[in-house]
Amino acid sequence: VSDRLREDQRALFHGTALGTVVTLGPDGGPHSAPMWIDEDDGDILLNTAAGRVKDRNIAQDPRVVVTVLDPADPYRWVSVEGDVVERTEEGALAHIQALCRRYQDDEWAAVADQVRIIYRIRPRRVYGQDG
Amino acid sequence: VSDRLREDQRALFHGTALGTVVTLGPDGGPHSAPMWIDEDDGDILLNTAAGRVKDRNIAQDPRVVVTVLDPADPYRWVSVEGDVVERTEEGALAHIQALCRRYQDDEWAAVADQVRIIYRIRPRRVYGQDG
């Protein structure tokens, strides 16, 4: 257990593996779903649309966990627990476009009236297994 | 969103994909880690060792979520939210042996003084994406 990602763990956030992202609902119960994931300067970045379940959950409780498995060896994995320290629209469209190219080698199909959001998650606790 | 798994979703719990299992810690924060997963009669089964983080968490709060991605198409996934309705040692060693054969095609290496536990999770809410 550490409070930051190692280099080899950071690389898992720059590949094409989805991360399983956990937020907490209004009753404190966990909500879990896969997402595209990214990393910047040791923080985890997530990109979602304003108003979604995740967005509503994080507004109430900033605690998030992201778990990612190495597709080449799923017994190599990392979980990052942390808090959302920033929620911004700035650069969020360009960011989802870049994620779409990375994950699907395709252009992002913009959705009318959809506002994209970037969440920045600062790790508090990092744990996992090295395979 | 449903309160039970469909047949095609149940199959994901009988393959070799790990599930990401979320429990809630003493402070209500989420803990998330991959595990071997199983299914019986619509319930999710998990097998862990007594006294681990998951075991302590579940003793305090029975709410669990398990998310599993189809290895052949990770955009096909399912999340099962539910409560632990049973915690038993009965059959738990035979169960982890069977999981070891299924996941690793290998014999389970027994650990001295380790007590295995089966958790039975009754789905309350099932959601996901069909790929």
Boltz contact constraints between the chains, C-beta under 6 A:
constraints:
  - contact:
      token1: [A, 18]
      token2: [B, 74]
      max_distance: 6.0
  - contact:
      token1: [A, 20]
      token2: [B, 20]
      max_distance: 6.0
  - contact:
      token1: [A, 20]
      token2: [B, 67]
      max_distance: 6.0
  - contact:
      token1: [A, 22]
      token2: [B, 22]
      max_distance: 6.0
  - contact:
      token1: [A, 22]
      token2: [B, 30]
      max_distance: 6.0
  - contact:
      token1: [A, 22]
      token2: [B, 32]
      max_distance: 6.0
  - contact:
      token1: [A, 28]
      token2: [B, 28]
      max_distance: 6.0
  - contact:
      token1: [A, 29]
      token2: [B, 63]
      max_distance: 6.0
  - contact:
      token1: [A, 30]
      token2: [B, 22]
      max_distance: 6.0
  - contact:
      token1: [A, 30]
      token2: [B, 30]
      max_distance: 6.0
  - contact:
      token1: [A, 30]
      token2: [B, 65]
      max_distance: 6.0
  - contact:
      token1: [A, 32]
      token2: [B, 22]
      max_distance: 6.0
  - contact:
      token1: [A, 32]
      token2: [B, 65]
      max_distance: 6.0
  - contact:
      token1: [A, 32]
      token2: [B, 67]
      max_distance: 6.0
  - contact:
      token1: [A, 32]
      token2: [B, 79]
      max_distance: 6.0
  - contact:
      token1: [A, 33]
      token2: [B, 79]
      max_distance: 6.0
  - contact:
      token1: [A, 34]
      token2: [B, 69]
      max_distance: 6.0
  - contact:
      token1: [A, 34]
      token2: [B, 77]
      max_distance: 6.0
  - contact:
      token1: [A, 63]
      token2: [B, 29]
      max_distance: 6.0
  - contact:
      token1: [A, 65]
      token2: [B, 30]
      max_distance: 6.0
  - contact:
      token1: [A, 65]
      token2: [B, 32]
      max_distance: 6.0
  - contact:
      token1: [A, 67]
      token2: [B, 20]
      max_distance: 6.0
  - contact:
      token1: [A, 67]
      token2: [B, 32]
      max_distance: 6.0
  - contact:
      token1: [A, 69]
      token2: [B, 34]
      max_distance: 6.0
  - contact:
      token1: [A, 74]
      token2: [B, 18]
      max_distance: 6.0
  - contact:
      token1: [A, 77]
      token2: [B, 34]
      max_distance: 6.0
  - contact:
      token1: [A, 79]
      token2: [B, 32]
      max_distance: 6.0
  - contact:
      token1: [A, 79]
      token2: [B, 33]
      max_distance: 6.0
